[in-house]
Amino acid sequence: MQRIFILQYNLKITAWILVLLMGLLFSGCGEDEKNFSSVPRNLTIDEVVKKVGPSVVNIEAKGAGRGSGVILSKDGYILTNDHVIRGANSLEIHLADKRTLKAKLIGTDSRRDVAVIKVESNDLQEAVFADSVEVKIGEDVIAIGNAKGVENSVTKGIISNLDIDVDNGTNIRKCLQTDAPVNPGNSGGALVNMRGEVIGINEMGRRDAESMNYAIPSKDAREIAEQLIDKGYVSYPYLGVSTLNQKIEKESYIFVRSVMDNSPADKEGLRKNDVIVKVNDVRVETVSKLREQLNNSGIGSVVSLYIVRNTKQGIQKGTIQVKLEELPKGYYTIDWS
């Protein structure tokens, strides 16, 4: 009898332990499922278009042409390219819900090819933006715009390059490169990841090469847009030099073509034909790298320039300290750094 009681008691303890273990096991599984479901999943192309399409608009820039834009906020701010609206007599936008609204220009930055326009509305579907810093080479992307006036035209590709210098003839800027076609009319539209987040603003494609298309990184575009909305223009720190990239024995250098009168560089004695090698001990091989260092330093900061100068006495090397000032408004479309 005592042996039967002990056996039943042991069975109860064993059953209780099993219940406890099962509870912990399922509790852990539930937590894992919760964590797993919180990770954004990639969408299908159709899902991406349905999510982002209502946030991409068709811009009719009368007197200039057509292009696309991306809705920044439900109260009417829209992000596009400067070249889409440049020279327009008036602006209209066509929404995905078939509404047509008059738009006004808020501000442009021709240096980075960004513009912000605004319509009177408070019910627009704003786009979701991702940080372009997180974008990776090989990542699948979709370009959404209004190619040739066709609303929500979609092309697909991958990210080919993250940090490429693009020269539009007057300025050099950093862009994302993709093989997703950016056709006429797509400029100003959205370059989107497979989670339906905007990672870039479509800008242009190269006419002399296939599958080389460019987009302004979303981080840059949004930072510029914030300044345009806040004050109507973008502030840039500058030295006051016009520069040229040139290779000498396979090494790239920045040559000073000219120095602006009464500029920070002029005040500190920088001269035509000087070679800028480093900014704050960072090697700068291209104009975009030079501007990157200046922008990182900011207006009012003092930068250290390591330069090489060819004189009658021979090659001279040295460091110049220059206090950066704000680039005058009239020089935004000219290649000044």
KOLDREN-534427 format. One record per residue (C-alpha): x, y, z; residue in one letter. Coordinates in steps of 0.1 Angstrom, whole numbers, plus 5000, padded with zeros to 4 digits. Layout:
<sites>
XYZA...
</sites>
This chain:
<sites>
500050005000M502850245009Q504650144977R501550234956I501150574974F504850664967I504450564931L501250774927Q503051064944Y506051034921N503751034891L502051354902K505351524907I506551404873T503351524856A503651864874W507251904862I506151814826L503352074827V505852334840L508352254813L505752264786M504552604798G508052734797L508652584763L505552734747F506153064764S509553074749G508152984715C505653254717G508353514725E510353394696D507353424673E506653774686K510253874679N510253714645F507053884634S508454224644S511054194617V509754364585P509254124557R509954184521N506754254501L505854144466T506154394438I502354434437D502354504475E505054764472V503254944444V500054944464K501855084494K503955344478V501955434446G499455674463P502555864476S503955924442V502556214421V502656324385N503956674382I502956894353E505457184351A503957404324K506657554303G509257294315A507856944311G506656654332R508056464361G507256294394S507256374431G507056204464V504656314491I506556424522L503556504545S499856474544K499556854546D500856904511G504656914509Y506056724480I509756634472L510956634436T514056724414N515057084407D515357004370H511756884369V510257224379I513057454367R511657724344G508057634349A505357894346N502957704368S502757374386L499957114388E500156774404I497956474396H497356234424L496755854423A493155914433D492656124401K492556464418R494456754402T495757024425L497657354419K501057364435A503457644445K507257634447L508657634482I512357614474G515057454452T518557344455D520157314420S523457204435R521856874447R518956874422D516256884449V513057094451A510057114473V506557214462I503357234481K499657194475V496657294496E495556964512S495556784545N494756434535D497656314513L499255984519Q502856054529E505655814519A507555604544V511255684542F514155454552A517655574560D519755544528S522855484550V521455124556E521155044519V523354764506K524854684472I522754404455G519554504473E516454464453D514754794445V511854934425I511655274407A508155424407I507255734387G505355864358N507355774328A506055954297K503056064318G502055704326V501055704363E502755454386N505155324360S507255054377V510754924369T512754674390K516554634396G519254624422I521554874439I524754874419S526755134438N526255334470L528555634467D529055734431I530056074419D527556214394V528556514373D525656704357N527856964340G527757224367T528057024400N529256684413I527156504439R526956164455K524255934443C522955574446L523355384414Q520755134402T520054924371D516354984375A515555204345P514755574352V512855684321N511856044312P509056144335G510455924363N512656194376S511556304411G509855974418G510655714444A513355454445L511955204469V513154894488N511154574490M509654684523R507954974506G510255234520E511755524500V515555504499I516155754471G514656014448I515055914411N517156164392E518356054359M519955774337G523055784316R522355814279R525655674269D525355354290A522755094297E521555014332S523355314349M520655514366N520955744396Y518955844427A519556104454I519955924487P516855964509S518956094538K520356374517D517056454500A515156484533R517856694550E517756934520I513956934520A513857034557E516057344550Q513957434520L510757414540I512257594569D513957894551K513457844513G517157774505Y519957544516V523057664535S526457534524Y529857604540P532457704515Y536057794510L535558004478G537457794453V536557644419S538257314416T539157044392L539856674396N543156564379Q545256254379K549056254383I550755924380E547555734388K546855954419E543856184420S544256544432Y542156854435I543557154416F542357504424V541157664392R540258004407S539658174440V536658394447M537458744457D537058814494N536158454501S537558254531P540158094509A541158434495D541558584530K543958304540E546058314509G544958014489L545958054452R545157944417K546857614408N547357514445D546657144451V544457054480I545656714494V543956684528K541156854548V541556804586N544056524579D541556344556V542756264521R540456424495V540756294460E537556434444T535456744445V532656554462S535056434489K536256794495L532656904498R531856614521E534556724545Q533457084544L529756994550N530856774579N532757064594S529957314590G529657694586I531757884611G534257604617S537957624610V539357364587V543057264582S544057244545L547257054536Y548257204502I551057174476V552157474457R554457504427N556657824430T559757964413K561657834443Q560257484438G557557274453I556257394487Q554057204511K552157344540G548957384560T546457674559I543757734585Q540457854569V537257954587K534357844566L531558084557E528058034542E528158004504L526458314489P523058234473K524058344438G526758074435Y524657764440Y524657664403T528357724398I531057484408D532257654440W533457474471S
</sites>
